[in-house]
Amino acid sequence: MSHVPKISDSEWQVMNFIWINKTSTANQVVDALSKITNWKPQTIRTLINRLVNKGLIGYEIDKKDKKTYHYFALISEEDCKKEESRSFLKRVFNGSINAMFANFISDNQLSTEEIDELKSILQQKKKG
């Protein structure tokens, strides 16, 4: 995986919409995010442009009308989440995954199923 630029919380919302929809016009992104945020259309268009400039989304111009841009992700959601997780771990817990897990586990109620799932994940990791 190549370097993934830092994504703001607002940019994550745009990326999530594009990942879900595979390809979207600016108007589709604006319509959807206007319903769940208080952002103005120009703010959403600015976020789209930032993501293009960061190399996280690309676009194709509509072959018929030559004015509409269809945006699509250039990086997977999984790669972005991995990079964000690494950054968070390094920034907040000095890179210590043990400290992070201890913090999350001690601060949250876990069901028996969740504990079993974590045990299973750790066993798989231990096996290689």
N, C-alpha and C positions, 0 to 999 in steps of 0.2 A: 504494500500500500504506500503510495506517495504521500507527501505532506498534505494534510487537510487544513485549510485555513480556519481560524476561529470563527464560529458562527454565533451571532447574538441571539438572545431569546426570541426577538421579533423575526429574525431570519429563519430560525427553526420552524416557526409557524408557516412561513412561505414554503420552506423545503418539505415539510410534512404534507402540505396540500399537493405539491408537485409529485412527491413519491407515491402518494395514494392514487393520483389521477394519471400518472405516467407522462402525460403531456397536457399542457394547459395554456390557454391564452392569458394575456395580462388581465383582460376583462373578467375571465372566469376566476382568477385569483382574487381580484378586487371584489367581485360580488360575494365570494365565499367568506373572505376575511372581514369584509365590512359588516357581515352579520354577527360575527363573534368578537369583534374588537371595536374600538371607537376610532380607528384610524381612518384618515382621509384617503381617498383614492390615490392622490399623489404620493402619500407616504408609502403605500403598498407598492406603487410603481418604482419608487426609490429603492425599496428593499430588493425588488426583483433585479434592478440594475446593479446593486451591490453584489448580489450573488453571481450575476453574469461576470462582473469584473473580478471576482474572487476565483472564477473558474469552476464554480460549483454547479451552475446550470448553463445550458446552452440553448440555442433557439434556431428555428427554421422559419423562413418567411413563407407565408401561404402562397402556393403556386398560382392560385386563382386570383385573389384580390391584391396580392403583392404589398399589402399593408399590415396584415395580421401576423403577429409573431407567435409561434407555438414553442413554449418553453418546456424543457425536459432536464432531468437530473444528469449530471456528468459524473457523479459519485454516488455510491450506494448509501442507503440509510445505515446499513451495518458498519461501513467504514467510518462514517461520521460519528456514530455512537461509540465505536472503539476509540477513536481519537479523542472525543470529548471525555470518555471515561479515563483514559490515560492522563489527560490534562488535569482533570478534577482530582484524581488520585495523587498526582505529583504536587499540585498546588495546595490542596487541603490537608493531605495526610503524609506529606514528605515522601510519597511513593510507597508507603507501607500499606499493603493490602490487608495485612493482619489488623492494623489499627482501624482501617475503614470498616472491615467486617465487624470487629468488636463494637465499634460505635453504633453501627446500624442495628446489630442484633440486640444490644443492650437497651436501645431506645425504642424498639418496636416489639409488639406482641406477635409471636409466630405461632401458627397453627402446627399441629402434629404433621400435617401433609407438607407444609413448607419446610419444616425441619428435615423431614425425610428426603425431600427434593434436594435440599442443600447438601445433605450427607451423600446422596447419589452423585451429585455434581463433583464433590470433592473426591469420592472414590474413583470416578472416571478419570479425573485429573491425575490422581495418584498412579493409576495404571498406565498413564501415558497417553 
